[in-house]
C-alpha cells in the first residue's frame, strides 16, 4: 500500500466512476482498476461494490476512506512542518473566494503578500459560497473568505468585517425613487415600487437574503430576471433593466460608479459576517499565517471607507 493508492480510492469516491477518476488522476482506466484490485487483495476486503451500475463503498470501504483521509491529512501536516524548517521551503496555498470579492480584495492583498512570500504558489478558486464550502470540507481548499461555517467544532470562522446588503438601482431611477426614501436615506420597499427586481437563485447567499428582506418588508417583488451571478445582476442594473440587492463592497467598484446608486434598505439593517474560514485541525504554514495576517489588516480597512 502506498500514498497514491489512498488518493486513488478517495478520487474514485469523489467521481463515483473509475473512468472519470482515472481521467482526473491522469491514469489509464486499466491501470487504476488494477491498482484498486491489488489494494483490495492486500487488505483482504472489497472497498467498492457496484449497485445498479453505480460504485458504492462497502462498510470496509467506508472505514478505509476515513482512515485514508486522516492519513493524507497527517502527511500534509508533517510535510508543511518540515518545509517550514527548511530555509528554501516552497508552499502552495489553495484560496477560495467569491468572484466579486476577489476582484476588490486580492490585488492589494497579494501585492503585499508577494513582497515577502516569493517562494509560495497560490491557487485561487473563485466560486459561490456553497461550492467553496464543499471544497473546503473535501480538503480541496486551505482557506476561504466568506460567511461563517456552521460547523464550529471543525472549522474556525474568524470575523474580519460586517457587510451591509444594499439596494442597487440605475442612476436614471434616482428621481423616481425619491418618494421611497426615508429621512435617514434608507429606501422603503412599498407597493408603489414598480421597478422589476433582478434576483439571484436561493443557492446564493444573496438570493436567500433577498427573500428575508421581502418577508421583513411584507413586499412582493415584480421579478423579471433570475440569475446566479451578482456581477451579471449588477451589469443588468447598470443597463437599466431593473434593480437588485448587492453587498456594500460593490460601492467601491469603479466600473459601476457612473451607472448605479446604492441605498440602505428600510427595516432591514442586518449585516453579513465576512470571515477567514479554515480547518481547526490543520497545520498553518508560515506563508498561510502571513496571508491570514494581511487579510486581517486589509479587509476591515476596506469596510471603513
C-alpha positions in Angstrom: 0.0 0.0 0.0 1.3 3.5 -0.8 0.1 7.1 -0.6 -1.0 7.1 -4.2 -3.4 4.3 -3.6 -5.1 6.2 -0.8 -5.6 9.2 -3.1 -6.8 6.9 -5.9 -9.6 5.5 -3.7 -10.7 8.9 -2.5 -10.8 10.2 -6.0 -13.0 7.2 -7.1 -15.4 8.1 -4.2 -15.5 11.7 -5.3 -16.1 10.9 -9.0 -18.3 7.9 -8.4 -16.8 6.4 -11.5 -13.5 4.7 -12.3 -13.2 6.1 -15.8 -13.7 9.7 -14.6 -11.4 9.2 -11.6 -8.7 7.9 -14.0 -9.0 11.0 -16.2 -8.7 13.2 -13.1 -5.7 11.3 -11.9 -4.1 11.3 -15.4 -4.1 7.4 -15.4 -5.4 4.9 -17.8 -8.6 3.2 -16.6 -7.0 -0.3 -16.7 -4.1 1.0 -14.5 -6.4 2.4 -11.9 -8.6 -0.7 -11.9 -5.5 -2.9 -11.4 -4.3 -0.6 -8.5 -7.6 -0.9 -6.8 -7.7 -4.7 -7.3 -4.2 -5.0 -5.8 -5.2 -2.9 -2.8 -8.3 -4.9 -2.2 -6.3 -8.1 -2.3 -3.7 -6.7 0.1 -6.5 -5.6 2.5 -8.5 -8.8 2.1 -11.7 -6.9 1.7 -13.7 -5.2 -1.1 -13.7 -1.5 -0.9 -16.4 -0.9 -3.5 -19.5 -2.7 -4.7 -21.5 -2.0 -7.8 -25.2 -1.3 -7.4 -27.3 -0.6 -10.5 -24.1 0.4 -12.3 -23.0 2.8 -9.6 -19.9 2.3 -7.4 -20.7 2.5 -3.7 -18.5 2.0 -0.7 -18.8 -1.2 1.3 -18.7 -0.9 5.1 -15.0 -1.8 5.0 -14.6 0.8 2.2 -16.1 3.5 4.5 -13.7 2.6 7.3 -10.8 2.7 4.8 -11.7 6.1 3.4 -12.0 7.7 6.9 -8.5 6.3 7.6 -7.2 7.4 4.2 -8.4 11.0 4.7 -6.9 11.2 8.2 -3.6 9.7 6.9 -3.3 12.0 4.0 -4.1 15.0 6.2 -1.4 13.9 8.7 1.1 13.5 5.9 0.3 17.0 4.6 0.7 18.5 8.1 4.1 16.8 8.5 5.2 17.9 5.1 4.2 21.6 5.9 6.1 21.4 9.3 9.2 20.0 7.6 9.0 22.6 4.9 8.8 25.4 7.5 12.1 24.1 9.0 13.8 24.3 5.6 15.0 27.8 4.7 14.2 27.3 1.0 10.7 25.8 1.6 8.1 26.3 -1.1 4.4 26.1 -0.1 1.2 26.0 -2.0 -1.9 27.8 -0.7 -5.4 27.0 -2.0 -7.6 30.0 -1.5 -11.4 30.1 -2.1 -13.2 33.4 -2.6 -16.2 34.7 -4.4 -15.5 36.3 -7.8 -16.8 39.8 -6.8 -14.8 39.8 -3.6 -11.6 38.6 -5.3 -11.7 41.5 -7.8 -11.8 44.0 -4.9 -9.6 42.4 -2.3 -6.9 40.4 -4.0 -4.8 42.9 -5.9 -3.8 44.8 -2.7 -3.5 41.7 -0.6 -1.4 39.8 -3.0 0.8 42.8 -3.7 1.7 42.9 0.0 1.9 39.1 0.2 4.5 38.6 -2.6 6.8 41.3 -1.2 7.7 38.7 1.3 6.4 35.3 0.1 8.2 35.0 -3.2 8.5 31.2 -2.8 4.8 30.4 -2.5 2.4 29.2 -5.1 -1.2 30.4 -4.8 -4.2 28.6 -6.3 -7.2 30.9 -6.4 -10.6 29.3 -6.7 -13.5 31.8 -7.4 -16.9 30.2 -6.8 -20.1 31.0 -4.8 -20.4 30.2 -1.1 -22.0 26.7 -1.4 -19.3 25.4 -3.7 -16.4 27.0 -1.7 -17.8 25.4 1.5 -18.0 22.0 -0.2 -14.4 22.3 -1.5 -13.2 23.3 2.0 -14.9 20.3 3.5 -13.4 18.0 0.8 -9.9 19.3 1.7 -9.6 20.9 -1.7 -9.1 24.4 -0.2 -7.0 25.6 2.7 -8.8 28.9 3.3 -12.0 30.6 2.2 -13.0 34.3 2.6 -16.8 34.0 3.1 -19.6 33.9 5.6 -19.1 31.8 8.8 -19.1 28.0 8.5 -22.0 26.5 10.5 -19.7 23.7 11.9 -17.9 25.5 14.8 -16.3 22.3 16.0 -14.1 21.6 13.0 -13.8 25.0 11.4 -12.5 28.3 12.5 -14.5 31.3 11.3 -12.5 34.4 12.2 -14.6 37.5 11.9 -12.9 40.4 10.0 -15.8 42.6 8.8 -19.6 43.0 8.8 -21.1 43.8 5.4 -24.4 45.6 4.7 -26.7 44.5 1.9 -27.9 47.4 -0.2 -30.4 48.0 -2.9 -28.7 48.8 -6.3 -30.6 50.8 -8.8 -29.8 52.5 -12.1 -28.9 56.2 -11.6 -31.6 57.0 -14.1 -34.1 55.9 -11.4 -32.8 58.3 -8.7 -35.6 60.8 -9.1 -38.3 58.1 -9.3 -37.0 56.5 -6.0 -37.0 59.8 -4.1 -40.6 59.2 -2.9 -39.5 55.9 -1.3 -36.6 57.5 0.7 -36.9 58.0 4.5 -35.3 60.8 6.4 -32.2 58.7 7.2 -31.7 58.0 3.5 -32.9 54.4 3.5 -35.3 53.1 0.9 -38.7 51.7 1.7 -40.0 48.7 -0.2 -43.6 49.6 -0.8 -46.3 48.6 -3.2 -45.7 51.6 -5.4 -42.2 50.5 -6.1 -42.8 49.1 -9.6 -39.3 48.6 -10.7 -38.5 44.9 -11.8 -36.2 43.0 -9.5 -33.2 41.1 -10.8 -32.8 38.2 -8.3 -30.2 35.6 -7.5 -31.2 32.0 -7.0 -31.6 30.7 -3.5 -28.4 28.7 -3.8 -26.6 32.0 -3.5 -26.5 33.7 -0.1 -27.7 37.0 -1.6 -30.7 35.1 -3.0 -31.5 33.8 0.4 -31.1 37.3 2.0 -33.3 38.8 -0.7 -36.2 36.5 0.3 -35.7 37.5 4.0 -35.8 41.2 3.1 -39.1 40.8 1.2 -40.6 38.9 4.1 -39.4 41.6 6.6 -40.8 44.3 4.4 -44.0 42.4 3.6 -43.2 43.1 0.0 -44.0 41.1 -3.1 -41.4 41.9 -5.9 -42.0 42.3 -9.6 -39.4 39.8 -10.8 -38.2 39.9 -14.4 -34.8 38.1 -14.3 -33.3 35.5 -12.1 -29.6 34.7 -12.4 -26.8 33.0 -10.4 -24.0 35.7 -10.6 -24.1 39.0 -8.7 -21.8 40.6 -11.4 -24.3 39.7 -14.0 -27.2 41.1 -12.0 -25.3 44.4 -11.4 -24.4 44.7 -15.1 -28.1 44.4 -16.0 -28.9 47.0 -13.4 -26.3 49.3 -14.9 -28.1 48.8 -18.3 -31.4 50.0 -16.7 -33.1 46.5 -16.8 -34.1 46.5 -13.1 -32.9 46.7 -9.5 -31.2 44.2 -7.2 -29.7 43.6 -3.8 -25.9 43.7 -3.5 -23.2 43.6 -0.9 -21.8 47.0 0.0 -18.4 46.0 -1.2 -19.6 46.9 -4.7 -20.0 50.6 -3.7 -16.2 50.9 -4.2 -16.2 49.2 -7.7 -15.3 51.9 -10.2 -16.8 50.1 -13.2 -20.4 50.6 -11.8 -19.8 54.0 -10.2 -21.3 56.1 -13.1 -24.3 53.9 -13.6 -25.6 52.6 -10.2 -26.8 54.2 -7.0 -26.9 52.2 -3.7 -29.4 52.6 -1.0 -29.7 51.2 2.6 -32.9 49.2 3.0 -35.5 50.5 5.4 -36.5 48.0 8.1 -33.5 45.7 7.2 -30.2 46.6 8.8 -28.9 43.1 9.4 -25.2 42.7 8.4 -23.5 39.7 6.8 -20.3 38.5 8.6 -17.2 38.2 6.5 -14.8 35.7 7.9 -11.5 33.9 7.3 -12.6 30.3 7.4 -10.2 27.3 7.7 -10.0 23.9 9.4 -9.1 23.9 13.1 -7.0 20.7 12.9 -4.8 21.8 10.0 -1.3 23.0 10.4 -0.9 26.6 9.2 2.4 27.0 7.5 4.3 30.3 7.6 3.0 31.6 4.3 -0.6 30.8 5.2 -0.1 32.6 8.5 1.3 35.6 6.6 -1.7 35.7 4.2 -4.1 35.5 7.1 -2.4 38.4 8.8 -2.6 40.6 5.6 -6.3 39.7 5.2 -6.9 40.7 8.9 -5.4 44.2 8.1 -6.8 44.8 4.7 -10.4 43.6 4.9 -11.5 45.8 7.9 -9.9 48.9 6.3 -12.0 48.3 3.1 -15.3 48.4 5.1 -14.2 51.6 6.9 -14.5 53.7 3.8 
